[in-house]
Amino acid sequence: MELLLPSRALRLSRLRLFCLLEAATLLILLLVAVPMKHLAGLPWAVSLMGPLHGLVFLGFCWKVANAATLEDVSARMGFKLVLFACLPGGGFYSWKTLDSEPASS
């Protein structure tokens, strides 16, 4: 039985989507939810965005591991993607970096 995988271009586009989602949820958490908690006394914002960002980050790490395993990106690039994901706005840089990856299979 042969395993059918999506094309490399589709896998990279999904990884790029997770880069954007991870970067956006981190920035919303840091720039909106945390100030709402500390300045407006609304802890539910962090209670909502914290787990949501955590779930997106785990999905992002899964996509990076999958891409590295299938050799869509090098192990070095995978490490850089995860490292940049830890920086606010780093996911946007990763998104742009993956945009320049060649789309050939």
KOLLOBA-468945 format. One record per residue (C-alpha): residue number from 1; residue in three letters; x, y, z. Coordinates in nm, 2 decimals, m for minus. Last residue first. Layout:
BEGIN
nr	rest	c1	c2	c3
NUM	Ala	X	Y	Z $
...
//
This chain:
BEGIN
nr	rest	c1	c2	c3
105	Ser	0.98	1.87	m0.59 $
104	Ser	1.04	2.23	m0.71 $
103	Ala	0.90	2.52	m0.49 $
102	Pro	1.24	2.68	m0.43 $
101	Glu	1.24	2.85	m0.08 $
100	Ser	1.20	3.23	m0.10 $
99	Asp	0.86	3.22	0.06 $
98	Leu	1.01	3.01	0.34 $
97	Thr	1.22	3.31	0.44 $
96	Lys	0.92	3.55	0.43 $
95	Trp	0.73	3.32	0.66 $
94	Ser	1.03	3.28	0.89 $
93	Tyr	1.06	3.66	0.91 $
92	Phe	0.69	3.68	1.00 $
91	Gly	0.74	3.40	1.26 $
90	Gly	1.01	3.61	1.42 $
89	Gly	0.76	3.88	1.51 $
88	Pro	0.81	3.83	1.88 $
87	Leu	1.10	3.59	1.92 $
86	Cys	1.05	3.22	2.01 $
85	Ala	0.93	3.14	1.66 $
84	Phe	1.27	3.25	1.53 $
83	Leu	1.43	2.96	1.72 $
82	Val	1.18	2.72	1.58 $
81	Leu	1.23	2.83	1.23 $
80	Lys	1.61	2.84	1.27 $
79	Phe	1.61	2.48	1.39 $
78	Gly	1.41	2.38	1.09 $
77	Met	1.65	2.56	0.86 $
76	Arg	1.94	2.37	1.01 $
75	Ala	1.75	2.04	0.98 $
74	Ser	1.70	2.12	0.61 $
73	Val	1.36	2.21	0.47 $
72	Asp	1.13	2.00	0.26 $
71	Glu	1.34	1.70	0.36 $
70	Leu	1.04	1.48	0.46 $
69	Thr	1.17	1.47	0.81 $
68	Ala	1.25	1.84	0.82 $
67	Ala	0.90	1.93	0.69 $
66	Asn	0.74	1.70	0.95 $
65	Ala	0.94	1.84	1.23 $
64	Val	0.86	2.20	1.12 $
63	Lys	0.49	2.11	1.09 $
62	Trp	0.48	1.95	1.44 $
61	Cys	0.66	2.26	1.58 $
60	Phe	0.39	2.48	1.42 $
59	Gly	0.12	2.26	1.56 $
58	Leu	0.28	2.29	1.91 $
57	Phe	0.30	2.67	1.86 $
56	Val	m0.07	2.69	1.76 $
55	Leu	m0.17	2.49	2.07 $
54	Gly	0.04	2.71	2.29 $
53	His	m0.09	3.03	2.13 $
52	Leu	m0.45	2.91	2.20 $
51	Pro	m0.35	2.81	2.56 $
50	Gly	m0.21	3.16	2.63 $
49	Met	m0.48	3.35	2.44 $
48	Leu	m0.78	3.25	2.65 $
47	Ser	m0.64	3.26	3.00 $
46	Val	m0.44	3.56	2.90 $
45	Ala	m0.76	3.75	2.80 $
44	Trp	m0.94	3.60	3.10 $
43	Pro	m0.71	3.79	3.34 $
42	Leu	m0.89	4.12	3.28 $
41	Gly	m0.76	4.37	3.54 $
40	Ala	m0.74	4.65	3.29 $
39	Leu	m0.36	4.73	3.32 $
38	His	m0.22	4.39	3.41 $
37	Lys	m0.45	4.15	3.23 $
36	Met	m0.53	4.37	2.94 $
35	Pro	m0.16	4.44	2.90 $
34	Val	m0.09	4.07	2.88 $
33	Ala	m0.38	4.00	2.63 $
32	Val	m0.30	4.27	2.38 $
31	Leu	0.07	4.31	2.30 $
30	Leu	0.21	3.99	2.43 $
29	Leu	m0.07	3.75	2.36 $
28	Ile	m0.17	3.92	2.03 $
27	Leu	0.20	3.92	1.93 $
26	Leu	0.23	3.55	2.01 $
25	Thr	m0.10	3.46	1.83 $
24	Ala	0.02	3.65	1.52 $
23	Ala	0.36	3.49	1.50 $
22	Glu	0.22	3.14	1.55 $
21	Leu	m0.05	3.19	1.29 $
20	Leu	0.19	3.34	1.04 $
19	Cys	0.44	3.06	1.07 $
18	Phe	0.16	2.81	1.07 $
17	Leu	0.05	2.94	0.73 $
16	Arg	0.41	2.91	0.60 $
15	Leu	0.41	2.55	0.71 $
14	Arg	0.09	2.49	0.52 $
13	Ser	0.25	2.66	0.21 $
12	Leu	0.56	2.44	0.25 $
11	Arg	0.34	2.12	0.26 $
10	Leu	0.15	2.24	m0.05 $
9	Ala	0.47	2.31	m0.24 $
8	Arg	0.61	1.97	m0.14 $
7	Ser	0.31	1.79	m0.28 $
6	Pro	0.07	1.62	m0.04 $
5	Leu	0.16	1.27	0.05 $
4	Leu	0.01	0.94	m0.07 $
3	Leu	0.13	0.63	0.11 $
2	Glu	0.15	0.33	m0.11 $
1	Met	0.00	0.00	0.00 $
//
